[in-house]
Amino acid sequence: MMWLIAKREFRARALAKASLISTGVIIVVVVAAALILKPFIVDRDSEPDLLHVDSATAGALVPYLETAAEAQDVDAVFEQVDAPAEPALADGVAGLIVGPIESPELFVDGGNDALTSVLTAATQAAVLDSQITGLGGDPAAVSAALAQAMPTVTDLGEGGGDGDGFDSGEFFAGFVVILVLFFVLVQSSSVIMMGVVEEKSSRVVEILLATVRPSTLLGGKIMGVALYTLVQAAGMVLPLLFAVWHLEFLGALEVGVGQLLVNFGVWFVLGFALFTVLFGGLAALVSRQEDIGSVSTPMMLLMMVPLYLAIYLVPSSPDGTVTTVLTQVPFFAPFLVPMRSAFGAITTAETLLAVALCLIAIPLLTWLAGRVYAGAVLNTGGRVKLKDALRRS
């Protein structure tokens, strides 16, 4: 019977015209944006700059130019040519270098600080090698010695030491999971609460309760909304993943997408079960849509507290005592575990324990929410107090 109620709830939500239109619009907009923006974003990396080097006067600079360009991460190619008597740039050429080696001249069409810096470094290296050779030294040995002459930096500030540094990539990975989870839970909870109050105010629930138990009706409603939310989330996440892949952002972000999806999937199911059963049960305390805020506000705060702790506490103390303890609290786990996992600060044993505690808490919360729902859903007057609903059930 619960499955029949879930299917009814799912069809009513998923096949609604507004839902189909909004989901279709999101998919079309995201995919179209990715297709349109790719030439401007991905293809912005043009061919390397081509520079002509006069072979007669500055040809010996080419090895130094290539080394300097690589060291400064400048994408440039140097080609030796016979420079014209009157310096001029051929089509597709970014610059022309004419000797002598110790004081070359760079001809460009408009300023180019990167090429100027590369030429300066190459000229200094060439002159240094020339001076070392003139003094009877070995330029290769001197270059090796210079390469090894590197300082050691020890950070004594708060960010120093292993595990205390802040990694923006790790924060981004965890932040995406918990933020999407939060908004999905808020949206799903709102849908469940409005559905409960709508059935109660229209007295449809009285007909339904003639054939099913209150806990079965509430469980079926929550299951149906969960399936609808998963489908809706997939309708948003899949085109976003396509856009990220198509725009070649995955490699640049260096984020484990598989880990993100697993974290989101596991903690969506657990978080959904933890929070929405209480939202559904408490919604039965009121009879009008206008009164939903009086019971939803405390639950929203219950979700916002772990969200803010995950954003601000975990990055500063991912394996601290307070963080470790709160991770095992069922209402905190759906937000703290994904963030700590992104920072690599949680063990497999801690994760499994958090999951086990959530699985233990879910039936208890379902039983409690079912009692509240059963004791208040048939009351069509004013708001029912929580203790009165528990006493009536």
Summary of the structure (lengths in Angstrom):
residues: 393
radius of gyration: 32.4
end to end distance: 21.1
largest distance: 104.0
contacts: 1206
relative contact order: 0.11
helix: 70%
strand: 5%
